Amino acid sequence: MDGPAALAFEGRSYTLPQLDALTAGLAATLTARGVVPGSRVALMSSNRPEFVIAVLAIWRVGAAVVLISPAYKRSEVEHALATTGADHAIGDSAVLAELMPMHSLDEPIEPVEATSAAINCADQKLDSDALLVFSSGTTGMPKAVRHSHRSFGAAVRHWRDALELTSDDRLQILTPPSHILGILNVVTALDTGAWVRLHRRFDLELMLRHIESDRITIEMAVAPIALALASEPDLENYDLSSLRYIMWGATPVTPSIAERVTGRTGVRWVPAYGASELPVITCNPIDSPRLDSVGRAGAGVSLRVVSVETGRVLGAGEPGEIQARSESVMSGYLPAEANSDAFCDSWYRTGDIGTIDADGWVRLTDRSKEMIKVKGFQVAPAEVEAVLHGHRSVADCAVFGVPDAVTGEAIIAAVTVTDPGTDELVELATELTDLIGDRLAKYKRPSEVIFVSVIPRLPSGKVLRRVLKERYGRSSDE
């Protein structure tokens, strides 16, 4: 099949017609397995071309993709399946295969000649579910965020506009495509006709080498990638001249790190801001980005700032909760009861505290919600606390986040013990950290377990996490 390559992975490359034929072939397999329009198909896969083909095939059948992180452990996958009601499964995960019949992506896909080489959702009902991704709440297990073909299609258009992406651009994806930013990058690149390389995992040397050899024009980065770049002793020895810019997303910019990279390479950073619920909220202008702001409202996005105390809409420069309206906002959460405080008069409540100045520049200063954002992934304190409470030595506990230059935020677990006189706290801290690692995804492990005499709470029982941050957070700010 003729045509330029659209997707590359290790030693393989695919043209759009090849991807379309493989998509049609896998769609036929899914149909034979009983997937029908309206089905929800759980997809749990490592980074690989078959992941992309699976997403497109599920859409071609008219079903919705339920993205499950390959980092999830068994209890998390069970929760994801129960929450979404997924009735079919595809992937390369042994955990998922144990829980329900799964079509393996390790099986060869037989290409089928298709009638169109378009990679899009144009033939789907716009308001039907296209994508379900997971976003942690403050009081329990992760919620499923529902995006329709209409909302995700709008997000793709908005992201293309924000990036000023064209068919001449070349990208590489090192972040998990099961995350909203990863899947958005992949679909936007394919939809635009840009070239994209998918990597199995993040490897700094491989990333830099491919910027050189593939002449990458836009690099996507999160905080750990930025820090790795700044810390690379041989950074100046790589030819990065093809880069138009590096996009910083998922976590707030650390200016000192960004400036160090720019000083050594001349490559500028473009900060942006989004959420699983509304993927593109703001972006800096490509020609004049700033590090002290996440940018201005994206195309098709309206923003306002609302007082957390009174609900009053605030003026320029006044701090409050950032709220947004856009065609790309989610349809809602699963379970449905999680929607009760997601919106305010049709405005999506981001939970982020910040300001918008008279020229529209947005600055984020705090969070009103309790989620901890680690490497762009949201972690619910209650989810980690539930695991800790199951240990015989834990009398009470609270989990909170502190700023971290590598991960955006680091998870700290404050614990009171049933036997205050224990002499084995170091061993217990390791045991508790390992317990969480066994039960939950790796990024949910605390970076530190601290032992305290009492967990500060309101009379209602609500944990005063801000008190914990002020009292114990300083040692983890480095």
Helices and strands as residue ranges (DSSP letters): E 5-9, E 12-15, H 16-32, E 40-44, H 49-61, E 64-67, H 74-84, E 88-91, H 94-99, E 103-104, E 129-135, E 143-148, H 149-163, E 170-173, H 180-192, E 195-198, H 204-214, E 218-221, H 223-231, G 235-237, E 245-248, H 255-265, E 269-273, E 282-283, E 296-297, E 301-306, E 320-326, E 332-334, G 336-339, E 343-344, E 347-356, E 362-367, E 372-374, E 377-379, H 381-389, E 394-404, E 408-417, H 425-439, G 442-444, E 448-451, H 465-472, G 474-476
